[in-house]
Amino acid sequence: MTNLPVDGTPLAADPLTRAVLEIDEYAAGIGWDQPARLFALVDTARLRDQEPALAAQLGIDETADASLTPVEQDEVPATVPLDEFLATIAWPDAVAGCAMTVERLMLPPSAEESVPAGMDEDALAKWVAEHPDRQEVRMTVAVLRDGRRESALRLREKDSTAEVLTGADLVPGLAEALTATFEE
């Protein structure tokens, strides 16, 4: 028995987990080597009632059972660090949460011991990019106004829906930065 429905998106009971996995599948369909993407998470029923034209454009009708709908926002500027960009975001009350998908290189914990001392940020990035144990990873992180969070991690070398890892605390730094976009 499989936990994948006909469309390939993993089943999940929690609406936030479903939204994260939906965004992960969307990003997977676009492919790798993509810029960061930002999404507003809106209540599906509210969207259908208050913005019927947008709901129709997104393919949402009365049969849609998702309770959160991801709506991709304008392009994230590649020239601005993510933390600085996120510090400029403010969401209207109609937005229940937000999500971001980003690609990064990561190293296993065992590589921490071999990091050369005294490197600046650029030198460290180059060192990581050239490390033989590096892994390319796509991280999708979502948060709600009430503080709930969810993440999905997809390794490039295991680029399969069945291999996506999920958990609330997989990418705590990005989750905290996204949560800060709701603070006044």
C-alpha positions in Angstrom: 0.0 0.0 0.0 1.3 3.5 -0.8 0.8 6.8 1.0 0.7 8.6 -2.3 -2.6 9.6 -4.0 -3.0 9.5 -7.7 -1.4 13.0 -8.3 1.8 12.0 -6.3 1.4 14.5 -3.5 1.9 12.7 -0.1 -1.1 12.4 2.1 -1.0 14.4 5.3 -3.6 15.0 8.0 -2.4 18.4 9.1 -3.3 21.3 6.7 0.0 23.0 7.3 1.9 19.8 6.4 -0.3 19.4 3.3 0.5 23.0 2.2 4.3 22.5 2.7 4.2 19.3 0.7 2.1 21.0 -2.0 4.8 23.7 -2.3 7.6 21.2 -2.3 5.9 19.3 -5.2 5.4 22.6 -7.0 9.1 23.4 -6.6 10.1 19.9 -7.7 8.0 20.3 -10.8 10.0 23.5 -11.7 13.3 21.7 -11.1 16.6 22.5 -9.3 18.8 25.6 -9.4 15.9 27.9 -8.8 15.7 31.2 -6.8 14.0 31.3 -3.4 10.2 31.5 -3.6 7.8 33.1 -1.1 4.2 32.1 -0.6 1.3 33.6 1.4 -0.9 30.9 3.0 -4.5 31.8 3.0 -7.7 30.1 4.3 -9.1 28.3 1.2 -12.8 28.9 2.1 -12.1 32.6 2.8 -10.3 32.9 -0.5 -13.2 31.3 -2.3 -15.7 33.6 -0.7 -13.8 36.9 -0.8 -11.7 36.5 -4.0 -13.7 34.2 -6.3 -11.8 35.4 -9.4 -8.4 34.6 -7.9 -9.8 31.3 -6.5 -11.0 30.4 -10.0 -7.6 31.3 -11.5 -5.9 29.0 -8.9 -8.4 26.2 -9.7 -10.1 26.3 -6.4 -13.8 25.5 -6.4 -16.3 24.1 -3.9 -14.8 20.6 -4.2 -11.3 21.8 -3.0 -10.7 20.2 0.4 -7.4 22.0 1.3 -7.9 24.3 4.2 -4.7 26.4 3.3 -3.9 27.6 -0.2 -0.4 28.7 -1.0 -0.3 31.8 -3.2 3.1 32.6 -4.7 4.3 36.2 -4.2 6.5 38.4 -6.4 10.0 37.2 -7.0 12.4 37.2 -4.1 15.4 39.5 -5.0 18.5 37.5 -5.4 20.8 40.4 -4.6 19.4 40.9 -1.1 20.2 38.5 1.8 17.1 36.5 2.8 17.1 37.8 6.4 17.1 41.4 5.1 14.4 40.8 2.6 12.1 39.0 5.1 12.6 42.0 7.5 10.7 44.1 4.9 7.7 41.8 4.7 4.4 42.7 6.4 1.3 40.6 5.7 -2.3 41.7 5.6 -4.8 40.1 8.1 -6.2 37.9 5.4 -2.9 35.9 5.3 -3.0 33.0 7.8 0.7 32.1 7.3 3.6 32.2 4.9 6.1 29.7 3.4 9.4 29.9 1.6 11.3 27.4 -0.5 15.1 27.8 -0.8 18.0 25.7 -2.1 21.2 25.4 -0.2 24.3 23.3 0.2 24.8 21.5 3.4 27.4 19.4 5.0 27.1 16.5 7.4 27.8 17.2 11.1 31.1 15.4 10.8 32.4 18.1 8.4 32.2 20.8 11.1 35.5 19.6 12.6 37.4 20.3 9.3 36.2 23.8 8.7 39.3 26.0 8.4 39.4 28.8 11.0 39.2 32.5 10.2 37.3 32.3 6.9 34.9 35.1 5.9 31.5 34.3 4.6 32.5 34.2 0.9 35.5 31.9 1.6 33.3 29.6 3.7 30.7 29.4 1.0 33.3 28.5 -1.6 34.8 25.9 0.8 31.4 24.3 1.3 30.6 24.3 -2.4 33.9 22.4 -3.1 33.6 19.9 -0.2 33.2 16.3 -1.4 30.5 15.5 1.2 28.2 18.5 0.3 24.6 17.8 -0.3 22.2 20.0 -2.3 18.9 20.4 -0.4 15.6 22.2 -1.1 14.0 23.4 2.1 10.4 24.4 2.3 9.4 26.0 5.5 5.9 27.3 6.5 4.7 29.1 9.6 1.2 30.2 10.7 0.4 33.4 12.7 -0.3 31.2 15.8 3.3 30.0 15.8 2.8 26.6 14.3 5.5 25.6 11.8 6.3 22.8 9.3 9.2 22.0 7.0 10.0 19.7 4.2 13.5 18.8 3.0 14.4 17.2 -0.3 17.9 16.2 -1.2 18.9 16.5 -4.8 20.5 13.1 -4.8 17.2 11.6 -3.5 14.8 13.7 -5.6 11.7 11.7 -5.0 8.4 12.5 -3.2 8.8 9.4 -1.2 12.2 10.7 0.2 11.0 14.1 1.4 11.5 14.6 5.1 9.0 16.6 7.1 9.1 18.0 10.6 8.4 21.2 12.5 11.9 21.9 13.6 14.1 20.9 10.6 15.0 24.5 9.6 14.5 26.6 12.8 16.4 29.7 11.6 14.2 30.1 8.5 11.1 29.3 10.5 12.0 32.0 13.0 12.6 34.6 10.2 9.3 33.8 8.6 7.5 34.0 12.0 9.0 37.5 12.4 7.2 38.7 9.3 4.0 38.5 11.4 5.3 40.6 14.3 4.2 44.2 14.5 
